[in-house]
Amino acid sequence: MTRKLVVKTTESAVVLYTGNNLGNSEIMRGVQLRDYLGLCLETQGPPDSIHHPHLSVFNSASRG
């Protein structure tokens, strides 16, 4: 079985959140959360680009 995810975005980076520290903090949809239970892909400009002028071409605020 082959799986494929296609993401179309105007952003220049994808950040991966892995849920490393979910712990046993709460229950979601009847399942106790635990470390590494899921992941999230978030499109955005490069992390911290707002503080680095040479990356301003990637900063969505500078695109107007």
PLY file of the C-alpha trace (Angstrom):
ply
format ascii 1.0
element vertex 64
property float x
property float y
property float z
element edge 63
property int vertex1
property int vertex2
end_header
0.00 0.00 0.00
1.39 3.38 -1.02
0.45 6.57 0.79
0.94 10.04 -0.57
0.34 13.48 0.91
0.22 16.48 -1.41
0.48 19.93 0.19
-0.03 23.12 -1.78
1.02 26.33 -0.05
2.45 29.77 -0.65
4.74 29.34 2.36
8.41 28.40 2.00
8.85 25.94 4.87
7.14 23.02 6.56
7.54 22.53 10.30
7.05 19.06 11.77
5.61 18.80 15.30
5.95 15.26 16.66
4.15 15.47 20.00
7.24 14.31 21.88
5.95 15.69 25.16
2.25 14.89 25.09
2.70 12.67 28.14
-0.44 11.44 29.86
-1.82 14.95 30.09
-5.36 14.48 28.77
-7.76 12.34 26.78
-8.62 13.09 23.14
-11.51 11.25 21.46
-11.45 8.65 24.21
-7.72 7.94 23.87
-5.19 8.79 26.59
-2.51 11.02 25.05
1.04 9.73 25.26
4.41 10.75 23.86
4.80 10.41 20.07
1.09 9.66 19.59
0.77 11.81 16.46
2.30 14.45 14.25
1.41 17.78 12.68
2.78 19.43 9.54
2.53 23.22 9.58
3.41 25.41 6.58
5.01 28.75 7.39
8.06 30.88 6.71
11.39 29.62 8.03
11.38 29.58 11.84
12.72 32.82 13.36
13.08 34.45 9.90
11.62 37.69 11.26
14.84 38.16 13.27
17.16 37.50 10.32
16.97 40.20 7.60
18.63 37.95 4.98
15.57 35.68 5.26
13.05 38.52 4.85
12.06 37.23 1.41
10.54 34.26 3.24
8.73 36.32 5.88
5.01 36.36 5.01
4.65 39.81 6.68
7.07 41.28 4.12
5.02 39.95 1.18
2.27 42.45 1.81
0 1
1 2
2 3
3 4
4 5
5 6
6 7
7 8
8 9
9 10
10 11
11 12
12 13
13 14
14 15
15 16
16 17
17 18
18 19
19 20
20 21
21 22
22 23
23 24
24 25
25 26
26 27
27 28
28 29
29 30
30 31
31 32
32 33
33 34
34 35
35 36
36 37
37 38
38 39
39 40
40 41
41 42
42 43
43 44
44 45
45 46
46 47
47 48
48 49
49 50
50 51
51 52
52 53
53 54
54 55
55 56
56 57
57 58
58 59
59 60
60 61
61 62
62 63
